[in-house]
Amino acid sequence: MWISEGKKKREGLRPEKREGHERSNGYMTLEASLLMPMTAMLCGFLMLLSFYLYTATFLNQAAYIAALRGSLARAGRDRGTVASEEVEKILEESVLPVRNLKTEVTATGLEVKVTLEVEIALPFPEIFPLENRVWQIRAEKRARIRSAAAFIRGMRMLSSS
């Protein structure tokens, strides 16, 4: 007569034996030994990707803010100096563990250009099978110099005619 496993446990009966071994479910061990390392590697790659994207986004935003503030500087100040000071202020507040930070600020009569270049060394290079162990990020932003007062006066002249 066939008796279910649950009924055997409730009634205190011993499980059936096959060829000297008790029945057991060993497939969970095999699945866990394959899935857990793959899950850990996937989490590690996602952490690296998010760190890279955060750094690239932060540097692009810092370059744009510095270029914009440099382009809006008053006539008595050097726009390149203003942009350089803004870059320094923004980057000293950051918590980015980057190395070889290169900053280049160029101010012409038409625009202010800020370029930031950094290198990121990957943590645990033996674990991740990546060819390049150092990633380079370059952020370059430009802001045109516009005189707000002259723009408003020009718009008023257009609208009055």
C-alpha positions in Angstrom: 0.0 0.0 0.0 1.3 3.5 -0.9 1.5 6.0 2.0 2.3 9.7 1.4 5.5 11.2 2.9 3.4 13.6 5.1 1.4 10.8 6.5 4.6 8.8 7.3 6.0 11.8 9.2 2.8 12.3 11.1 2.6 8.6 12.1 6.3 8.3 12.9 7.1 5.9 10.1 10.6 5.8 8.6 11.1 7.0 5.0 11.6 4.4 2.3 15.1 3.4 1.4 16.5 2.7 -2.0 19.5 0.5 -2.4 20.8 1.4 1.1 20.3 5.2 0.9 17.5 7.3 2.2 15.5 9.4 -0.3 16.6 13.0 -0.2 16.3 16.0 -2.4 19.8 17.0 -3.5 18.9 19.2 -6.5 18.7 22.3 -4.2 22.4 22.0 -3.4 23.3 21.9 -7.1 21.1 24.8 -8.0 22.4 26.9 -5.1 26.0 26.1 -6.0 25.4 27.5 -9.5 23.0 30.4 -8.7 24.7 32.0 -5.7 28.1 32.7 -7.4 26.3 34.0 -10.5 24.1 36.2 -8.3 27.1 37.6 -6.5 28.9 38.4 -9.7 25.8 40.1 -11.1 25.5 42.2 -8.0 29.2 43.1 -8.3 28.9 44.1 -11.9 25.8 46.2 -11.2 27.7 48.0 -8.4 30.6 48.8 -10.7 28.2 50.0 -13.4 26.3 52.2 -11.0 29.5 53.7 -9.6 30.8 54.4 -13.1 27.5 56.1 -14.1 27.3 58.1 -11.0 30.9 59.4 -11.5 30.3 60.3 -15.1 27.0 62.1 -14.3 28.6 64.0 -11.4 31.5 65.1 -13.5 29.3 66.2 -16.4 27.1 68.2 -14.1 30.1 69.8 -12.3 31.6 70.8 -15.7 28.3 72.3 -16.9 27.6 74.2 -13.7 31.2 75.7 -13.7 30.9 76.7 -17.3 27.5 78.3 -16.8 28.6 80.2 -13.8 31.8 81.3 -15.6 29.7 82.5 -18.5 27.5 84.6 -16.2 30.4 86.3 -14.5 30.2 90.1 -14.4 32.3 92.1 -16.8 35.0 93.1 -14.3 36.1 89.5 -13.6 37.9 86.9 -15.7 35.4 84.3 -16.7 38.0 81.5 -16.8 39.0 82.3 -13.2 35.4 82.2 -12.1 34.8 78.9 -13.8 38.0 77.4 -12.2 36.9 78.5 -8.7 33.5 77.0 -9.3 35.0 73.7 -10.3 37.2 73.6 -7.3 34.2 74.4 -5.0 32.1 71.6 -6.5 34.9 69.0 -6.5 36.0 69.6 -3.0 32.5 68.7 -1.8 32.5 65.4 -3.7 33.3 62.0 -2.2 34.5 60.4 -5.5 37.6 58.2 -5.0 39.1 59.1 -8.3 42.7 59.7 -9.2 44.6 61.8 -11.7 42.0 64.6 -11.9 42.8 66.9 -14.7 40.9 70.2 -15.0 41.0 72.5 -18.0 39.1 75.7 -18.3 39.1 77.8 -21.4 37.4 81.2 -21.7 37.1 83.0 -25.0 35.0 85.9 -26.1 32.1 83.7 -27.0 32.1 80.8 -24.6 33.5 79.1 -21.5 34.6 75.5 -21.9 35.3 73.3 -18.9 37.0 69.8 -19.3 37.4 67.3 -16.5 39.2 64.0 -16.9 39.6 61.3 -14.2 40.7 57.7 -13.8 38.9 55.1 -11.8 40.8 52.0 -10.7 38.5 49.0 -10.4 38.3 47.4 -7.0 39.2 43.7 -6.8 40.7 43.4 -10.3 41.2 39.6 -9.9 37.5 38.9 -9.4 36.1 40.7 -12.4 37.3 39.4 -15.8 37.7 42.8 -17.4 40.5 43.7 -19.9 41.0 47.3 -18.8 41.6 47.7 -15.1 41.5 51.5 -15.2 38.5 53.4 -16.6 38.8 56.9 -17.9 36.0 59.4 -17.8 36.0 62.7 -19.7 33.4 65.4 -19.2 33.5 68.5 -21.5 30.8 71.2 -21.3 30.5 74.6 -22.9 28.4 77.6 -22.1 27.9 80.6 -24.4 28.5 84.0 -23.0 25.3 86.1 -23.1 24.6 89.4 -21.7 21.1 89.2 -20.1 20.6 92.9 -20.2 21.4 93.1 -23.9 19.2 90.2 -24.7 16.2 91.7 -22.9 16.8 95.1 -24.6 16.9 93.3 -28.0 13.7 91.4 -27.3 12.0 94.7 -26.3 13.1 96.3 -29.6 11.7 93.4 -31.5 8.4 93.4 -29.7 7.8 97.1 -30.0 7.9 97.2 -33.7 
